Structure formats: C-alpha cells, structure tokens
Amino acid sequence: MRVLAAAIAFNEEAKIGPVARFHVDDVQEVLVVDDGSTDQTAAIARQEGATVVSRAQRGGAGAAIRTAIAYARQHRYDVLVIMAGNNKDRPAEIPRLLQPIRDEGCDFVQGSRYLPGGDFGNMPLYRRVATQYVHPLLFSLVTRRRITDSTNGFRAVRLTMLDDPRIDLGQDWLDRYELEPYLFFKAIALGYKVKEVPVTKIYPPKELGYTKMKPITGWWSILRPLLLLGLRIKR
C-alpha cells in the first residue's frame, strides 16, 4: 500500500519544519502543498526534505487538497493522508489512520481528538465547544451517524473512493474549508466504509497563531456544506 502524506500550508514558516521532516515507515513521501505563501514556507519545507508543490496564489484549503489529490493520482499512490501544515497533528499517529484501511478494508478514516485515547491539548474553549459539540451534532443529524469530530482535517482516504462520479471535488464552492466536511459527508452518505480513530491535535503557542481560520467566514465555510448537502441543494 503506497501512502502519500500531504500537509496543506499557507505562511507557516515558523511551524512547517517538523511537519516537513518527519519519517514514518508507512509513508513513502511527504508532500507540502504551499497555498500561495508569501513567506519562506516552501523553502523551509524543501530544506527539511519534503516535496513541495507551490500554488501561484492562495486558493483555500479545498483547492490545496485537490492539488494534493492530483499529485497522489499522478504518482500512483493508493492512500492519501491529509494533515495540517501548522504542526497541530502528530505524524507518529499516521499508522492509526492507516491500520483500518490496511486491515479492515476501510475507505475513509477520520482522526478524532475526542475519542478515548485522543487529545486536544490547550485548545481555546470556544473552539472546543464548536468542534466537540456544535458541528459534530449537526453533522451527525445530517448523516444519521454519530460522529465525534467532524472538523478535524487529519484523515486518510483510499484514492479509489475519489473515482466515484458521485463525489465531485471540482465544484468551485469547495475551494475553501467546504471540501473537508463535503468529503466526509460523501464517504458516509454513499456507503463507503468509514471509521474514526483517536488522534492528537495540539495547538501551538498563542504567539505563533492558533489558526488561519477566521471566526465568522471560516465557520460558515465548514457549516454550509451540511445545509447545502442536507437539503440537496448541492451534490
């Protein structure tokens, strides 16, 4: 099973180093998708040994994930692991994501910081409320399946699942954060084998910046797929 681990990064020069230089036996290549950074993110990632694909301008997380998928397909990988470029995720936990794919035939494995064995460190309280209660509750209602962590971007997907014509990742409205809940929703709704596993997501020191997500527009970006897909306004 050939595995590509892809980190999505925008202006993460202070945090991209550990993400780019990790080594896990199950991962054949580490890819950093530089989403139009204006700092030294790409240069540092290359220096640390990662393959870097730089986008000419910032397109959003969804657009960057599509770039990672295209790279994985071009280089004939079987599984794509998606992770954050800001060093919130723990690469040593990638085997947790891969084991259900390898041994249980899963197609999509979602990391959950809220399952026993997971951890969320010093997460700000307002983000914990939103990510542990609000979004998972709405996501579970729409998918009719209990999900504990629907916003965590640390996940693994079998690339053959993305060949399904009912999964249309090329839609313009998926350019930003929408693609992540869209893909999770589709995996469940279309009957693919999906599993959550415990993982760690540790927020960096406040002075380095918690996240690039803006409070209102960013949260709407991950909430609106539930509305649009639940009401069948989008496909």
HELIX and SHEET records of a PDB file:
HELIX    1   1 ILE A   16  ARG A   21  1                                   6    
HELIX    2   2 THR A   41  GLN A   47  1                                   7    
HELIX    3   3 ALA A   61  GLN A   74  1                                  14    
HELIX    4   4 PRO A   91  GLU A   93  5                                   3    
HELIX    5   5 ILE A   94  GLU A  104  1                                  11    
HELIX    6   6 LEU A  125  VAL A  129  1                                   5    
HELIX    7   7 ALA A  130  VAL A  134  3                                   5    
HELIX    8   8 HIS A  135  THR A  143  1                                   9    
HELIX    9   9 LEU A  159  ASP A  163  5                                   5    
HELIX   10  10 ASP A  172  LEU A  174  5                                   3    
HELIX   11  11 LEU A  179  ALA A  189  1                                  11    
HELIX   12  12 LYS A  206  LEU A  208  5                                   3    
HELIX   13  13 THR A  217  GLY A  230  1                                  14    
SHEET    1   A 7 THR A  51  SER A  54  0                                        
SHEET    2   A 7 GLU A  29  ASP A  34  1                                        
SHEET    3   A 7 VAL A   3  ALA A   9  1                                        
SHEET    4   A 7 VAL A  79  ALA A  84  1                                        
SHEET    5   A 7 ARG A 155  ARG A 158 -1                                        
SHEET    6   A 7 PHE A 108  SER A 112 -1                                        
SHEET    7   A 7 VAL A 194  PRO A 198  1                                        
END                                                                             
